[in-house]
Amino acid sequence: MGRHQRWGDVAPPAPVSVFADQCPHRHLPLSAGTVVEGRLRSAYHGWEFDPARQASTVQP
């Protein structure tokens, strides 16, 4: 089992999501990214991951 990163809004009862700590594009750590409008954005290439859709939403 690989490393995982947990993230979400800090105020309860907001949901918390868990992703593998690896971007599928270049396998770099997603933990270096930021949360933007509820989506996790990769620090390296700007890909965004939506926890509700469980998919990438923006691919620059």
C-alpha positions, 0 to 999 in steps of 0.5 A: 500500500502506498502513501495517501494524503487526506484533505478537506475543509477544516470545519466539521461536518465537511467531508474528508477525502483521501487520495493516493499521494501520487498524481497519475500524470507524472507520479509526483506527490499530490501532498505538495498541492493546494485545495482550490474551490474544493478541488485538490490542485497538483503543484507541479502541473495544475491538474485538479481532482474533484473528490465528489466526481473522483476524477480529474476536472482540469487538465491544463 
